[in-house]
Each structure stands twice: as C-alpha cells, then as structure tokens.
C-alpha cells in the first residue's frame, strides 16, 4: 500500500514538472475540462447525470483540442464519438421538420394503391410501362417515384444464377466503383469515392470531396487507371453522376461498363461489403473534421486493408499477398505493430532482446 502511495506522489511531481513545458492554451483547456467534470461529480445523485450541454461540450472540445482524451474521466472516448453520431441524427431530424415541408410533394394514397394494383396485374411490367399508363390517366408522377412504390418482387432465380456465374467467370477482369457518405463534426456530408478490384478485393483508388460531379469522377478514373492497368469490366450503380461523361470516360479506356439494376445493391456486393467494413473498422470509431482528415484516415485504412488484413474470401490472405512468416531460430517473441492509429494491429516474429 505504501508503495502505491509513493508511486502516486512521484507521478504528481512528474506531472507538475511537465506542466512547466506546456503552453498556456493547453493548461487552460485542461483546467476547463477538469472543472467541467468536477461540476458533474458534485451533483447530488448516486450516479452523475450527463446533460446535453455536457455532451456538446466534449464533442466541441474534441474538435479544438487534440489531447482531450487525456483528461476524460467520466466516460470513455468511444462514448463521445457515439454522442456525435446522435447529434448528427438530431441535427438532420430538426432540419427536416423545420418550416415548410421540403422535397417532393407526397404521393396520394390513391396513386400508391393504383401503382401496386397495376404491378400485380401485370407482372412483366416495370416502372416505365406503369409510368406511361399513369400519364394517360392524368397523374403527374415521376418514373422514379413509381419505382419507389412498386411492390417488391421475388428475384428471378435464373437471373441471379446468371449474374453470379458472370462475376465468377470474369473476376480477374472486374472492378467496381461506388460512393459512400460520412458526416463531419459540423454535420456536413463528405462523399468518399473508391474503386475495388474483384480479383483480390484490393482497393485500387480512393478520394474524397464535398461536391462530387461527373467531371470529378472522370478525373478520378484517369488517376486510377494509368497506362494499361484498366480492367475489362467496371460495375457501378445508376447514380445520376455516373452519366454521359463518366460512361464516355469509361469506354475510352476500353472498359465495358456494367450498370446494376435499380435498387439492387447486391449486384455490387463486393463494393457494398467494403463500405460496411470501412464503417465498422474505422468510421464508427472516429469523428471526421473535414475532407483532408477523411482522406488521411481512409488512406491509412486502405493501406492496412490491402497489405495486412486477412480476408475470408482469400483463404485468410491479404489482397497484396502476405506470406507466412516462419519463426526465427533462437529466442523470439511476437510483437504488434499498430495500424490505422492503433485501431488494428499486425503481428510479426522478432528476435528477443
């Protein structure tokens, strides 16, 4: 017990001496953070209650001070990230409910029922045919709205089998591209763009922007496929950005564009799976500040994903082949090398000192 008390005293003295070499700004922010937590602990409750103001304080402090987690006692750093996600949802809920209704006018129940009725009575009809019939009846609705309200049909097993066979037989020459969104600390939306190879699940290219355009995507394709590195097929969805200019750029590389069906993300499943992995293994644990911050984080994750991460579909290998390391002779130990800021690690044999 005396040894523990002596160690505490030594740590206090070291911390006091270290404060002489810190800036006044760091000391002021540390003092503010500790006082805020002390005010919470003074509450007359068995378990201190953390108000929305306190949550907002820590989300903002994380934005302006890099050493915020060194003084955090009342909760875990992961909880602050969770508060930011909750604030993002509340922010957009408030915007959607404020003032007059935004977006397209609501489709009446009569039109919705009529769309479902026509789709049931004509199983071979798609949204364009149903849209034509409704126009002849005097209903002003868009074709995309009809696609949204059509009853979901069971997939054609023959088409599913053919699609799977196509992916399997042409895997070495297939790549896919897609977008995903990431909220910033101030609730702005950043768009991440990536291209993934089907052969080894390798991320070929990644970029991020606040304002994606067809011209920007075309330039990313030029950056991703220099010289003779272009695949034979490129899979992507029917986003409006992937329109005429992007299709023209894809064909200029002698790539055959393969566009997925409407509302069929499973047809680009490898790309969708990477987005899920990126969220679970990186984005759910951080708060993104801006475009450059997201680019730096994802480049680190892509490097880990391509070089270190073991994949089930590759028989526990990495996209860039990771050889089995044999145990060296003599006294050895396993060391861990942090990846992606310490969220993941790579393990290797090293000679013991």
N, C-alpha and C positions, 0 to 999 in steps of 0.2 A: 504493500500500500504506500509506504514511504517512497519507494522508487517511482511509482506513478506520479505522486505529488511533485517530486523533484523534476521529472520529465516535463510536467505541465509548466513549472516555473521557468525551465530552460526555454521552452517553446515561446512563452510570453516574452522573455527577454529578447530572443531572436526576432520575433515579430515586431517588437518595439524598435530595435535597431534597424530592421529593414524598412520601417516606415520613414526613416530619415532620407532614404534614397528614392522615395516615391514622389510623384508630382502632387501638387495641392489638389488638382482636379480629381485624381484617384482617391485621395484621402477623403475629400468632400463627398464623393459618391458612395464610398464605403460607409462613411458615417451616416449618410441618409438612409442607406439600405438597412443598416443595423438598427437605427432608430425606428424605422417603419416596422420591422419585425418585433422590436421590443414593445411597441404600442399594441400589436396584436396579442402578444403574450400577457399583457396587463388586463385583458378582458376578463370579466368575472364569469367565465364559463369553464366547465371541465375540459372541453376541447375548444381551442380558439377558433372563432368563425372568421373565414376569409371572405371579405365583401368583394363586390365587382370592382370597386375602386382599387382595392389592394391587388387584385388580379391585373387590372390595367397598368398599375404602377410597375409590376415586374415585367410585363410584356414590353413596356416602353423602355425600362432600364436595360433590358437585354438588347434593345436596338441601339442604345447610345453608349453602352459600356461593355467592353469585351470581357472583363473579369467579374461579371455579375454573379456567376455561379460559385465563386469562392466565398461569398458572404451569405449565400442562400442556405437557411436552416429550416424554415418552417415547412417547406415542401421540396420535392425532388425537381431537378431541372426538366425532366420529362413532363411534369405537371404544367410547367409554364408553357411548353410547346402545345400541350393539349388545350390550355386556355386560349392560345392564339387561334387554334382551329375553331373553337367555339365562338370566339369573337368574329371570325370570318363569316360563319353561318348567320349570326345575328345581324351583322352588317348588311348582308345581301337580302335577308328577310325584311329588314327595315326599309331598304330601298324599294323592294318590290311592292310593299304595302303603302308607301308614302304617296300622297296626292292622287291624281287620277290614274287609272289603270294604264299600264304600258304594254306594248307588244301588239300582237294581232287581236282583232275582236274575237270574242268567244263564239264558237260554233254552236248553233242551237241544237237542242236535243232531237228535233225533227230531222235535221240533216244527218246527225250521227246515226240515228236509227236507220235512215234510208241508206247510208253507206254500208252498214252491216247487212241490211237486207239484200242489196244488190250483190254484195260479195258472196253471201251464202247461196243465192240463187244462180250465180254464175261463177263457179269455182275456178274457171280458167282465166277470168278477167283479173287484170292488175289495176293499179291506180290510174293509168292513162285512160283506159276504157271507161271506168266508173266516172272519172272526171268529165269525159265527153257527154255521158248521159245526164249528169247533173247540170252541165251547162245548157243542155237542150231543155231542161226543166226550169231554167231561170235561176238556178242557185249560183251565186258568185263565191266560189271557194277555190283554193289553190290545189294543185295536184299533190303537193307535199302534205297538206292538211288531210287529204283523203288517205294518204299512206299512213298517217299517224292514227287514224280512227278505224282503219280496216281491221277486222278480227284476225288474230294471229292464227296462221295455218300451220299444220304439222309439216315439217320439211320433207321434201321428196327424197326418200332413201336412195333412189337411183342417182340423183344429182349429188347427194352427199358423198356417195361412194366414188363417183367420178372425180369430184373435187379432191378428195383425199388421195386418189391414185395420181392425179396430176401433180400434187405437191410432192408426193414421194418420189415419182419418176424424174422430176426436174429440180430436185432440191439443190443440187450443186450450182445451178444457174439461176436461182431465185433470190431476190432481195425484196424487202418490204419497207415502206416508209409511213410515218404517221405523226400526228401532233398529240400533245397532252398539255394540260394547263396546270399551273402552280400558283397559289396565292402568295403575295408578298406580305410583309409585316404591315403595310398600309392598305391591304386588301385589293391591290391591283392584280391583274391577271397577266402572268408571263406564259408564253407559248414555247414549249420545248419541242424541237423537231429532231427526229432521228431516222437513220436508215440501218436496218439489220439484215445480215446475210442468213439465209435459211440453212446453209450447209453446215456451219459450225456455231450458229447462234451468235456470231460476232457482230458487235456494233461497229459499223463502218464509219459513221459520221454522226456528230451531234452539234446542234446550235440552238440558240435561244433568242427570243425577241419579244418586245411588247406589241409590235404591229406586223404580223405576218401578211405578206402579199404574194401574188403569183410570181412577181419579179424576184422577190427574195428567195422563194423556194427554187426557182430556176437556177439562181446563182449557187445555192447550196448543193444542187445536183452536180453542177460543174466542179465544185470543190471536192465532192465525194468520189467522182469517177474520173480521175485524170488518166490520160493515155488510153490503154486498152484494158482497164480494170472493170468495165461496166458488166453487169450480169445480163443474162439473156431475157429474163422476165423481171418486172417490178410490180409488186402488188400494192395497191393503195385504195382508199375508200372514195366515196363520191362527194367529198368536201368541195365546196364551190371554188376554193383556192386552187385545187388540182384540175383546173380547167384547160382552156385552149393553149395558153402559153406553156404551162407545165407539160402538157401532152406533147407539144411540139418539141420541147427540150428533151424529153424522154426518148422520143423517136429519133432525135438527132444523134443519139449515142447507139443507135441500132438496138435499142431495148424495146421489147414488146410490152406495152402497158396492160396490166390485168386489173380491172376495177372490180371491187366487191359489190355484191348486191346491196340494196337499201336495207338498213337495219340488220346487217349480218356481220357483226364484228368477229364471229367465229371463223369467217373466211380469211381473216388476217390475224389468226390466233397467236402466232409467234410474236408479232409486234405487240399485241394486246398483253401477252404474258410478260413481256419485258417491262411494259409500263407498270404492271402490278408489282413486279419485283423491285423496280426502282422506287416506287412509293413505300413499300413495306420495309425495304432495307436502307433507305436514305431519307426520302422526303417526309416521312411520318415522324422523323426524329430531329428535324431542323426547322427553323423559321427563315425563309428566304428574304433577303433585303432588297435585291434588285437583279437586273439581267446578268451582270458580270458575276455576281455571287452564285446564281443558279448555274451558270456556265462552268465556273470553277468547281463547284460541288459535283456536278454530273460528270465532268471530265475525270475527276478522281474516281468516281464510281465506275465509269466505263473502263478505266484502266484496271481496276480491281476485277470487274466483271469479265473482261477479256483474258486477263493474264492469270488470275488467281482462283476465281470462284469455280467450284466443282458443280457440274450440271448433271442432272439425272439423265437427260436425253443423250448425253455424250459419254455415258458409262462412267460417270464421276470424273470426267476430264474437264479442262478449261477450253474455251474456244481457241485460244492460241496455245497449242499443245503444251501441257505442263508435265514433264517427265517425272517418274517416280524417283525420289531421292534415296539412294542407298545409305544405310547407316555407316558412317566412317569408322575406321579402326580406332581402338583405344577408348579413352574416356570421353563420352559425348553427352550432349543434352539437347533437348528440344527447346528452341527459342521461338518467340512470337514476334512477328513484325506487324505493327499496326497499319491498317489500310482505311481509307476514307475517314480520316480524322479519329481513328480509334473505334469506329462502329463495327469494323470487321478486322480480322487478323489472318495472316498467313504463317504457317508453321514449318520450320525447317530444322534440319540437324546442324549442330555446330560443335566444334571441339571444345570440351570443357576447359576452363582456365586452370 
